[in-house]
């Protein structure tokens, strides 16, 4: 197991009395990691973890994680929610909860794990104005080759302990790209109720928990009351706030997520169409067929026969 630790004092914000950010590199191959930094420096360490292969898993210790698959796909379990993140996606966890990452047989992925204080320090090093907590919002972003190259370069620099500020440049370049992705959430945050930006971001965080639950659930009858509990709202307040922020109902988001999951299964598995419908949370095959054709313009069977790639 390849392990390396370094420290960069140039990222210290002297005006706030912040201590230097430490970087720790670890390569995980056919093994399991607990995702824990050296306890003596855990509060100021950014861990760069590179994992590969089916037998490689990461069990997070409650710190916020940014994850980028470079090859294959990953199964992520956070609390009671499980989702698949494919190559071409970037996942930001909420933090404060248990996170498990398991890769597919050919998976290659990079995870950045750090406590809230380190993420705040890195974000404030490049942000023109302070961002209230949480400085990173949980989400899955679609990413291109640029950001995959940026995180690969970051991992390489941390592993090699490059001199002349190259490590710092690589970290800050990736953080700038990450903040650009997160900026796409600003419109949703802006529609959240609250007198301050911090309050609005807090509301959005609670709604995102419900969206994560919607995405990961296969329950045929996923009710508003259950989703409201996830977001810690009353059902009526949750429904009103959700509609206002996302511009659609939770049920519409649920159907959209399940149809996307169904299309991935159509292309990537040999399940029958009926099995795809059930695996995606549709009990009624006829309703599934109508919804699929309305959303994608062709039947699930036609999609499979065409053999085209998935584009969302």
C-alpha positions in Angstrom: 0.0 0.0 0.0 1.5 3.3 -1.1 1.3 6.0 1.6 2.7 9.5 1.5 2.2 12.6 3.6 3.3 16.2 3.1 2.5 19.7 4.3 2.1 23.0 2.5 2.3 26.1 4.7 1.5 28.4 1.8 -2.2 27.5 2.1 -2.3 28.9 5.6 -4.6 31.9 6.0 -2.6 33.8 8.6 -5.4 36.4 9.1 -7.7 33.7 10.4 -5.0 31.8 12.2 -5.5 28.7 10.1 -2.8 26.0 10.3 -1.1 24.6 7.2 -3.1 22.0 5.2 -1.5 18.6 5.1 -1.7 16.2 2.2 -1.8 12.5 2.6 -1.7 10.1 -0.4 -2.8 6.4 -0.2 -3.3 3.9 -3.0 -5.8 1.2 -2.2 -5.5 -2.0 -4.2 -7.6 -5.1 -3.4 -8.1 -3.9 0.2 -10.2 -2.0 2.5 -9.5 1.4 4.1 -11.2 3.1 6.9 -10.6 6.6 5.4 -9.0 7.9 8.6 -6.0 10.3 8.6 -3.2 10.4 11.2 -5.2 11.3 14.3 -2.6 13.8 15.3 -3.3 15.9 12.2 -6.8 14.7 11.1 -8.3 18.1 11.6 -6.1 19.7 8.9 -5.4 16.8 6.5 -6.7 16.4 2.9 -6.5 12.7 2.1 -6.0 11.7 -1.5 -7.2 8.1 -2.0 -6.8 6.2 -5.2 -8.7 2.9 -5.5 -8.9 0.3 -8.1 -10.6 -3.1 -8.6 -13.6 -4.9 -7.3 -12.1 -5.9 -3.9 -11.2 -2.3 -3.1 -13.6 -0.5 -0.7 -13.5 2.7 1.3 -15.4 3.0 4.6 -15.5 6.8 5.3 -15.3 8.1 8.8 -17.9 10.8 8.6 -15.8 13.4 6.8 -17.0 15.1 3.6 -15.8 13.3 0.5 -15.4 14.3 -3.2 -15.3 11.3 -5.4 -14.4 11.0 -9.2 -14.6 7.7 -11.0 -12.0 7.6 -13.8 -13.0 4.2 -15.1 -16.0 1.8 -14.4 -18.7 2.6 -11.9 -18.9 2.8 -8.1 -21.6 1.8 -5.6 -22.0 4.4 -2.9 -23.9 3.8 0.3 -24.5 6.8 2.6 -26.7 6.1 5.6 -29.7 4.2 4.2 -29.2 5.4 0.6 -27.4 3.5 -2.1 -26.6 4.9 -5.6 -24.4 4.2 -8.6 -21.9 6.8 -9.8 -20.6 6.2 -13.3 -17.5 7.5 -15.1 -18.4 11.0 -16.1 -19.9 11.9 -12.7 -18.5 13.6 -9.6 -20.0 12.9 -6.2 -19.9 15.3 -3.2 -21.1 13.6 0.0 -22.8 15.5 2.8 -20.3 14.6 5.4 -21.1 13.7 9.0 -22.4 10.3 8.1 -21.0 6.9 7.2 -20.0 6.5 3.5 -19.0 3.2 1.8 -17.5 3.1 -1.7 -17.2 -0.1 -3.6 -15.8 -0.2 -7.1 -16.7 -2.5 -10.0 -14.2 -5.0 -11.3 -12.4 -2.5 -13.6 -13.1 0.6 -11.5 -10.4 3.3 -11.0 -11.4 6.2 -8.8 -9.9 9.1 -6.8 -11.5 10.3 -3.5 -10.6 13.5 -1.6 -11.5 13.2 2.1 -11.2 16.1 4.6 -12.9 17.6 7.6 -15.1 20.6 7.2 -12.4 23.0 8.3 -10.0 21.9 5.5 -12.7 22.3 2.8 -13.5 25.7 4.2 -9.8 26.7 4.1 -9.4 25.5 0.5 -12.6 27.1 -0.8 -11.8 30.4 0.9 -8.3 30.4 -0.7 -9.9 30.9 -4.1 -13.3 32.3 -3.5 -13.8 36.0 -3.8 -16.3 36.1 -0.9 -16.8 33.8 2.1 -19.2 30.9 1.6 -21.3 30.0 4.6 -21.3 26.4 5.8 -21.5 24.0 4.3 -19.0 25.3 1.8 -19.6 22.2 -0.4 -23.1 21.1 -1.1 -23.9 17.4 -1.6 -24.6 16.6 -5.2 -23.7 14.5 -8.2 -22.3 16.6 -11.0 -21.7 15.6 -14.7 -18.0 16.2 -15.5 -15.9 16.2 -18.6 -12.3 15.1 -19.2 -10.9 18.4 -17.9 -11.9 17.8 -14.3 -10.9 14.1 -14.4 -7.5 15.2 -15.6 -7.3 17.9 -12.9 -8.0 15.4 -10.0 -5.5 12.9 -11.6 -2.9 15.7 -11.7 -3.7 16.6 -8.0 -3.2 12.9 -7.0 0.1 12.7 -8.9 1.5 15.9 -7.3 0.5 14.9 -3.8 2.0 11.4 -4.3 5.3 12.8 -5.7 5.5 15.6 -3.1 6.3 18.1 -5.9 8.3 21.2 -5.0 7.9 24.8 -6.1 4.2 25.0 -5.2 3.1 22.5 -7.9 1.0 20.6 -5.4 -0.7 23.7 -4.2 -1.4 24.8 -7.8 -2.9 21.4 -8.6 -5.1 21.4 -5.5 -6.4 25.0 -6.1 -7.0 24.3 -9.8 -9.2 21.4 -9.0 -11.0 23.3 -6.3 -11.7 26.1 -8.7 -13.2 23.6 -11.2 -15.2 22.1 -8.3 -16.6 25.5 -7.3 -17.6 26.1 -10.9 -19.6 22.9 -10.8 -21.2 23.9 -7.5 -22.2 27.2 -8.9 -24.9 25.4 -10.9 -26.7 24.9 -7.6 -26.8 28.7 -6.9 -30.2 29.1 -8.7 -31.8 26.4 -6.5 -30.3 27.9 -3.3 -31.5 31.3 -4.4 -35.1 30.0 -4.4 -34.9 28.5 -0.9 -36.5 30.4 1.9 -34.3 32.2 4.4 -33.1 35.6 5.3 -29.4 34.8 4.9 -27.4 32.8 2.4 -26.4 30.4 5.2 -30.1 29.7 6.0 -30.9 29.2 2.4 -28.0 26.8 1.9 -29.2 24.9 5.0 -32.7 24.5 3.5 -31.2 23.3 0.2 -29.1 20.8 2.1 -32.2 19.3 3.7 -34.0 19.1 0.3 -31.0 17.4 -1.3 -31.3 14.7 1.4 -34.8 14.0 0.1 -33.5 14.0 -3.5 -30.8 11.5 -2.6 -33.4 9.3 -1.0 -35.6 9.5 -4.1 -32.7 8.6 -6.3 -31.7 5.5 -4.3 -35.2 4.1 -3.4 -37.0 1.3 -5.2 -40.1 1.5 -3.1 -43.2 1.5 -5.3 -45.2 3.8 -3.0 -42.7 6.4 -1.9 -44.9 8.9 0.0 -44.6 12.6 0.7 -44.7 11.9 4.5 -41.6 9.7 4.3 -39.7 12.2 2.2 -40.7 15.0 4.5 -39.2 13.1 7.4 -35.9 12.7 5.6 -35.8 16.5 5.1 -37.1 17.1 8.6 -40.2 19.1 7.4 -43.9 18.7 7.8 -45.5 17.1 4.6 -47.2 20.3 3.5 -44.2 22.6 4.1 -41.9 20.1 2.4 -44.1 19.8 -0.7 -44.5 23.6 -1.0 -40.8 24.2 -0.5 -39.7 21.4 -2.9 -42.0 22.7 -5.6 -40.7 26.2 -5.2 -37.0 25.3 -5.3 -36.9 22.6 -8.0 -39.9 23.8 -10.1 -41.4 20.3 -10.0 -43.1 17.9 -7.6 -41.2 15.1 -5.7 -43.2 12.6 -7.7 -42.0 14.1 -11.0 -38.4 13.9 -9.8 -39.0 10.3 -8.7 -40.3 9.2 -12.1 -37.5 11.0 -13.9 -34.8 9.3 -11.7 -36.4 5.8 -12.2 -36.7 6.3 -15.9 -33.0 7.2 -16.1 -32.1 4.2 -14.0 -34.3 2.0 -16.3 -32.5 3.2 -19.4 -29.1 2.5 -17.8 -30.3 -1.1 -17.1 -31.7 -1.5 -20.6 -28.2 -0.7 -22.1 -26.0 -2.3 -19.5 -27.7 -5.5 -18.5 -29.5 -8.5 -20.0 -32.5 -8.2 -17.8 -35.9 -8.5 -19.5 -37.9 -5.4 -20.0 -40.3 -6.5 -17.3 -37.3 -7.1 -14.9 -36.0 -3.7 -15.7 -39.3 -2.1 -14.9 -39.4 -3.9 -11.5 -35.8 -3.2 -10.7 -36.4 0.5 -11.4 -39.4 0.7 -9.0 -42.3 0.3 -11.5 -44.8 -2.3 -10.5 -47.1 -1.7 -13.5 -45.3 -2.7 -16.7 -47.8 -0.8 -18.9 -47.4 2.4 -17.0 -43.6 1.9 -17.2 -43.8 1.4 -21.0 -45.9 4.6 -21.5 -43.6 6.7 -19.3 -40.5 5.4 -20.9 -41.7 6.2 -24.4 -43.0 9.6 -23.4 -39.6 10.5 -21.8 -37.2 9.1 -24.4 -39.3 9.0 -27.6 -39.0 5.2 -28.1 -39.7 2.0 -26.3 -37.3 0.3 -23.9 -37.1 -2.6 -26.4 -36.2 -0.3 -29.3 -33.5 1.4 -27.1 -32.0 -2.0 -26.4 -32.1 -3.0 -30.1 -30.5 0.3 -31.1 -27.6 -0.3 -28.8 -26.8 3.4 -28.4 -24.9 4.9 -25.5 -26.6 6.5 -22.6 -26.8 10.3 -22.7 -28.7 12.3 -20.1 
